[in-house]
């Protein structure tokens, strides 16, 4: 079974310096049909104007993953971490018992385009933590594991039973993923267009899959996507 979340149906907030699209209910946007999917709670597509960003603010008991599509984001937090995240890199921050962080567009000339992802942790009260790694998404190998509970194959460690894959596919390139019994998947098209198990998806679209054994992804134009394999 597949449920498609079309890009144009997502929540939307325009704050001048920030343009956000919400796949799931977030802040003042509420849609009882889309409160999250399994442990996946938030996918926000943000566009941040040059020289602006999010001032220091708190989080707790959430696994926060940052995925940059264009530009660069400057991060600083109460753990003492300072970093810049660029396309091809994945950042994971475990908010745990509590952390404050700030995020800014690292450029005063270029806009920033990113996906902000929140996952519920397996348990509350984790020690806060930070991790950032770079991945080769242009090697032609299709899906690349970028996040996992066991941190295997160089992925960032996410404190939840999830496997997070990223891919950049050329037009006509295919990729596949097998789902074990009882597993679920969410596919988020960051840009481009693809055919997922016979259903056409465009940039910004997401799809929840349950009761499926295999995902067949066929890019109909150059495409970048995330795939969440969830308990």
N, C-alpha and C positions, 0 to 999 in steps of 0.2 A: 504494500500500500504506500502511495506517495501523496503527500500534501504539499502543494506549491505555494510559496509566499512570494507574490510578484513584487517587483521593485516599487512600482507606483502605488502599491497598497500599504507600504510601510509607513510608520509614523514619521513626522517631519518637524524639525524645529530650526528656525532661522534666527540667529542672534547677531547678525551683522558680521562679526569676526568669525563666527562658527556656523557652518551648515551641517546638520546631522540628520541621518536617516536611521530609523530604529526598526530592526527586524522583529524585536519583541518589546513588550511594554517596558517603558523606561521613564523615570522622572515623572513629568506631568502627562505623558502619553500613556494611555491605558487601553488595551485591547484584550478582553478576556479570552479570546481565541488563541492569542499568542503571548503567553506569559513566560515562555521559554520552551525548551525541548530537552527532556531528560535532565542531565546536569548542566546543559548549556543554557545560560540565563540571559546573556546580552550579546548581540552583535550590532554595534553602531558603526555606520560608515560616516566618518567625519572629514570635513574639509575645513582647514584652519588657515585664516589669512596670515600673510607674512608679519612677523614681529609680534604675534599675539599667542595666547594659549591659556591653559588652565592653571590658575594660581594654586598654592598649596591647599590641599583638601584631604580629609581622612577616608580610609577604607578599613574594613575588617572582614575576616572570614569569607574571602573570595580569592579565586585564582584569576589574575588579570593578565591577559595576553595581548600584546600590541604587535600589529602587523602593518608595516608601512608599504603603501603602493607607489607614492611619489613624494619627493621632498625628504625631509628628515625631521625627527622629533627629538628635542632635548629633554632628558629626564633627570630629575633630582629628587631624593627622598630622605626621610628621617633616619634611614639606616646608614646614610653617608654615601650612597651611590650617586654618581653623576655619569651620564652616558648620553650618546647620540645614537639613535636607531635609524637605519636607512633601509631601503628596499633590499630584500634578500636576507634580512636579519629578523629574528623573532625574540621578543622580550617576554619573560614571565616574571610577574611579581606576585608573591604570596602575601596577601594582606594579613592573614592570620589574626593574631591577638590585637593588631592595630598598627597602621603605618600611615604616614602623611607623605604625599608626593605632589610634585608639580610637573606639568608637561607643557612645553612651548614649541612653536614652530622655530626650528633652528636657523631659519633664514629670514632676512628682512626684505627679500626680493621675490622669493618663490613661495607658492602656496604649498600646503601640506595635505596629503590625502592618505587616510589610514583607516584600518578596521580596529576598533576596540572591542575586545572579547572578554566576557566574564563567565567563569565556570564555578559552580558550587564545589567546594572542597569535600573530600570524603568525610572529614570530621572538623568540628570547630576547634579553635584554640591552637592552631598551628603556630609555630614560631615564624615571624615574618621572614621573607627571603627574596632574593633577586637573582635572575639569570638572563643572559643574553648571548645568542649564538648566531653565526652566519651560516647560510646554506646555499648550495649550488642548485638553483632552480632552472638553470638554462642548459643543463647537461644532456637534455633529450631523454631522460629516463622516466619521465612521467611523474607519478606521485612520489613525493619525498616526505618521509616521516620527520616532522619538526617538533612534535611534542608528544610525550607519553608518560605514563605513571612511573615506569622504571627507567626513564631517561636513556633507553637503549639507542644504539646506532647514532649517538651524538645528539639526540633530540633534547630539548629542554624538558625538565622534569615537572610534570603537572600532577598535583596531589588529588587526583581523581582517576577513575577507571575510564580513560579516554585515550584514543590515538588521534592525533591531529596531523593531517597531511596537507601539503601545499603542492601546487603544480602550475607550471607555465607550459601550455600546450600550443603548438603551432596549428594552423588551419589544417584540418584533416587528420591530426594526430589523435590516437585513441589511448585510453588508459582504463584499467579495470581494477576493481577492488572487491574481494570476497568478504561477506559478512557472516560471522559465525552465528549459530542458532542463538536467539535471544538478544542479539545485538541490534543496534539502531544506527542510523546515519543521518547527518545533516550536511548538505552540499551548499556552499555559498559561492556564487559566481561573482568574483571581484571585478572582472572586466572581460569583455569579449562575449562569446555565445557558444553554447554547446547543446548536444543532445544527451540527456540522461535517461537511460532505459526507455527511449522512445518519446520522451517529453522534451520539448524545446525550452531552454532557459536562456535568459539574457542577463546582461550585467546588472547586478543588484538583486537578482532573483535568488531565493533560497528554496531548498526542498528537504522535507523530512521524510525519511524512509523507514518503515517498520515491516517486519514479515518478509523481507527480501533476502535472497541469498547472495546476490551479486549486483554490483554497480558497474554499468557500462557507460563510459564517458567518451563522447566523440566531439571534439572541438570543431565547430563550423566556421570559426575565425580565430585569430590569435586570442588565447584565453588564459586568464589567471584565476585560480579557484582554491578554496579551502574545503577539505573534507574531514568531518568529525565522525569517528567511529566510537559509539557511546554504549554503555551498559544499559 
